Structure formats: structure tokens, C-alpha cells
Amino acid sequence: MRSVLITGASRGIGAAAAELFAAEGYRVFVNYNRSEDKALALCERINAAGGSAYPVRADVNDRDAVRRMISLCRCHGGGIDVLVNNAGIGFYGPLGQTEPQIWDAVIGTDLTGVYNVTYAALPELLQSERGRIINVSSVWGVSGGSCEVAYSAAKAGVIGFTKALAKELGPDGVTVNCVAPGYIDTDMNAKFDRRTVEDIIDRTPLCRTGTADDVAGAILWLCSESAGFVTGQVIGVDGGFM
């Protein structure tokens, strides 16, 4: 049985990905930090449906906690074949309101967290017959988002991290890609008012907002055998947002 570790998996895109991977027969490690009730409920739902899921707690910006999480995954049944770096936080506001502690928190979770987990999980991924790393970036990582400087910078960094690591790990047979979602209907985006959402829809050729399942489906495909020759790519899951 192949195993996948998904960070920030208690809700939204991470939870949708966890259910899809479980349905495909993966052992799923559901990482969470604060949302314990949601993580436990997700694991119970997956296990009740005949899947295999384990909750693993860690703040991805805490290196010691991340190391303990990887050790726990190993104890629960072997290595890690797939890593999905999904954990993220955001801040909406002009630069003048982006105080240093806000900047540090967003960069720490959204970018440094990707490094922390990947670094700790790398020995496991290198031992896999088909190692896969999927990083969740954002459309703002590609084009930048007004009043989201910290988030845009972090997600752009994730893209650079992905492209560089893909070149490094290619000879080892590990593919590294990222998805760049547009506006996705999740709790994280609930802060946007109706007018902003309508403007986004107007700029989206498919004329709707995205769902967590839309992104999870792209993540799962990147882990399939049919995507075995795909690496270093940024897959937009944005409805054609312009």
C-alpha cells in the first residue's frame, strides 16, 4: 500500500485530497495543527468507508514537531511515497498593515513549512519506487495579488522551490510539481465579500469559483503513473482566470 502525507489536511483542499487518495487505496496521513476535531472526524470517515487514515499533528513551521510527525508516519506503516504540501495561511491587507509578525507567520507556514516537511520526508521519498511531491501554490504566486504581499511572496517562493527541486530529484526518479489554484470556495477564502467574488467570476472563463475537489483531482493526477514524465510544472487550477 502506498502512503501519502498531506499537510493542512483537516479541511478544504487537504481534506478533499485525503478522501480522494483514500478512495484510490492509499494510506493517508492527515496532518493538522489546531483543527483536531476536524482531522479526527475526517480519519473516522475514511476508515469507516474502508480506507486507511491516521491523524498526525504538527505545526509545519516547527522543525522539531515536523521530525516527530515523520517518525510517527513511519511507525504507522512504512515510508512516505507521496508528499502534498498544502498547509497554508493568508493575510489580506495593504503592506502598511502587514506587520512583521504577520509576515513571519505567513512566510513561515506557507514557504518555510514546505521546506521543513520536504526536508524531513526526503529520505522516505527517495526510498519509494515512485516518489511524488506536490506543492500547493496559488494563482497569486504566479501573478501577485494586491493587498496580499506576504501570501503572494510565499506562494511565488513555492513555485521556485518546486522548479529547483524537480531538477535536483529528477535523477532519483522523484517528480516535483505544484498546483496553482485560483479562487477556491473554502473557509480560507470566506473573508472575501460578494463583490470581490463576483469580480473574480467575471474574470474566469468557466464562470464559477473552484471547489476543493477540483484541486484535489489535479493533485491526484500528478501522482498517477500517467503523469510519470511530468515534473517541475505549475498546473493552474483556476478556470482560466485572467
C-alpha positions in Angstrom: 0.0 0.0 0.0 1.3 3.4 -1.0 1.3 6.2 1.6 0.6 9.9 1.3 1.3 12.7 3.8 -0.9 15.7 3.3 -0.2 18.8 5.4 -3.1 21.0 6.4 -5.5 18.2 5.6 -8.2 18.7 8.2 -10.3 20.8 5.8 -10.6 22.4 2.4 -8.3 21.2 -0.3 -6.3 19.0 2.0 -9.4 17.1 3.2 -10.7 16.7 -0.3 -7.3 15.3 -1.4 -7.2 12.9 1.6 -10.6 11.4 0.7 -9.6 11.0 -3.0 -6.3 9.3 -2.1 -8.0 7.0 0.3 -10.5 6.0 -2.3 -7.6 5.1 -4.6 -6.2 2.8 -1.9 -3.5 5.0 -0.3 -2.7 5.0 3.4 -3.4 8.7 4.3 -1.6 10.6 7.0 -3.8 13.6 7.8 -1.7 16.4 9.2 -3.3 19.2 11.2 -2.2 21.8 13.7 -5.2 23.2 15.6 -8.2 21.6 13.9 -8.0 18.3 15.8 -11.8 17.6 15.8 -12.0 18.0 12.0 -8.9 15.9 11.5 -10.2 13.1 13.7 -13.7 13.2 12.0 -12.1 13.0 8.6 -10.0 10.0 9.6 -13.0 8.3 11.1 -15.0 8.9 7.9 -12.2 7.5 5.7 -11.7 4.4 7.9 -15.5 3.8 8.1 -15.6 3.7 4.3 -12.9 1.0 4.3 -9.9 3.3 3.9 -6.8 3.8 6.0 -6.2 7.2 7.6 -4.1 8.4 10.6 -4.1 11.9 12.1 -0.7 13.3 12.7 -0.3 16.7 14.4 2.4 19.2 13.7 2.9 22.9 13.1 4.8 22.8 9.8 6.8 25.8 10.9 8.1 23.9 13.9 11.0 21.7 12.7 11.1 19.5 15.9 7.3 18.9 15.5 7.8 18.0 11.9 10.5 15.5 12.6 8.3 13.8 15.2 5.4 13.7 12.7 7.6 11.9 10.1 8.7 9.4 12.7 5.1 8.8 13.6 4.2 8.2 10.0 7.0 5.7 9.8 5.6 3.9 12.8 2.1 3.7 11.3 3.2 1.5 8.4 6.3 2.3 6.4 7.6 5.1 4.4 6.0 8.1 2.6 5.6 7.7 -1.2 3.7 11.0 -1.8 4.0 14.3 0.0 1.4 17.0 -0.5 2.5 20.3 0.9 -0.9 22.0 1.4 -0.7 23.8 4.7 -1.1 27.5 4.4 -2.4 30.7 5.9 -3.1 34.1 4.4 -3.5 37.7 5.3 -5.5 40.3 3.3 -4.5 43.9 3.8 -2.1 46.5 2.4 1.6 46.3 3.1 1.3 49.1 5.7 -0.9 46.8 7.8 1.3 43.7 7.2 3.2 43.9 10.5 6.4 41.9 10.9 4.7 39.1 13.0 2.1 38.7 10.2 4.8 38.5 7.5 6.8 36.0 9.6 3.7 33.8 10.2 2.7 33.7 6.5 6.2 33.1 5.2 6.8 30.6 8.0 3.8 28.4 7.3 3.4 28.8 3.5 7.1 28.7 2.4 9.4 27.6 5.2 6.8 25.0 6.2 7.2 23.5 2.7 11.0 23.3 3.2 10.6 21.8 6.7 8.3 19.0 5.7 10.1 18.2 2.5 13.5 18.1 4.1 12.3 15.8 6.9 10.4 13.5 4.5 13.0 13.4 1.8 14.8 10.1 2.9 11.4 8.3 2.8 10.5 9.7 -0.6 13.9 8.7 -2.1 13.3 5.1 -1.0 9.9 5.0 -2.7 9.7 3.3 -6.1 7.7 6.2 -7.4 8.2 9.3 -5.1 6.0 12.3 -5.7 6.0 15.8 -4.2 3.1 18.1 -4.9 3.2 21.6 -3.6 0.1 23.9 -3.4 0.9 27.3 -4.6 -1.6 29.9 -5.9 -2.5 32.0 -8.9 -1.1 34.9 -6.8 2.2 33.1 -6.7 2.2 33.5 -10.5 0.9 37.0 -10.9 0.8 38.5 -7.4 -2.3 39.7 -5.6 -3.0 43.2 -4.5 -3.1 43.5 -0.7 -1.7 40.0 -0.3 2.0 40.7 -0.5 3.1 38.1 2.1 0.9 35.4 0.7 2.0 36.2 -2.9 5.7 36.2 -2.0 5.4 32.9 -0.2 3.5 31.2 -3.0 5.9 32.5 -5.6 8.7 31.0 -3.4 6.9 27.7 -3.5 7.0 27.8 -7.3 10.7 28.5 -7.3 11.3 25.7 -4.7 9.3 23.3 -6.9 11.2 24.0 -10.1 14.6 23.8 -8.4 13.9 20.6 -6.5 12.4 19.0 -9.6 15.8 19.4 -11.3 17.6 18.1 -8.3 15.5 15.0 -7.7 14.8 14.0 -11.3 17.8 11.7 -11.5 16.4 9.9 -8.4 13.1 9.3 -10.1 11.1 11.7 -7.8 8.8 14.1 -9.5 8.1 17.5 -8.0 5.2 19.7 -9.2 2.9 22.3 -7.9 -0.7 23.3 -8.4 -1.7 26.9 -8.5 -5.4 27.3 -7.6 -7.5 30.3 -8.4 -10.3 31.3 -6.2 -11.5 28.2 -4.4 -14.6 28.1 -2.3 -13.0 27.2 1.1 -13.0 28.6 4.6 -9.7 30.4 3.9 -11.4 32.5 1.2 -14.6 33.2 3.2 -13.1 36.7 4.1 -13.8 38.0 0.6 -17.0 39.9 0.1 -19.6 39.1 -2.6 -18.5 41.9 -4.9 -14.9 40.7 -4.9 -16.0 37.1 -5.6 -18.3 38.3 -8.4 -15.4 40.2 -10.0 -13.2 37.1 -9.9 -16.0 35.1 -11.5 -16.3 37.7 -14.3 -12.6 37.2 -15.0 -12.9 33.4 -15.1 -13.8 31.9 -18.4 -15.5 28.9 -16.8 -17.8 31.4 -15.0 -17.6 29.9 -11.5 -15.5 29.6 -8.5 -13.4 26.4 -8.0 -14.0 23.7 -5.5 -11.6 21.8 -3.2 -12.3 18.7 -5.3 -11.2 20.5 -8.5 -7.8 21.0 -6.9 -7.6 17.6 -5.3 -8.3 15.9 -8.6 -5.3 17.7 -10.2 -3.1 16.7 -7.2 -4.1 13.0 -7.6 -3.4 13.0 -11.3 0.1 14.3 -10.7 0.7 11.2 -8.5 -0.6 8.8 -11.2 1.5 6.7 -13.5 0.2 8.7 -16.4 1.9 11.8 -15.0 5.3 10.0 -14.6 7.0 12.2 -17.2 5.7 15.4 -15.7 8.0 17.3 -13.3 8.9 20.9 -12.5 5.4 22.1 -13.6 2.9 24.6 -12.3 -0.6 23.4 -13.0 -3.1 26.1 -13.0 -6.4 25.1 -11.5 -8.1 28.4 -11.9 -10.9 28.1 -14.5 -8.8 30.1 -16.9 -8.6 33.1 -14.6 -7.3 36.2 -16.3 
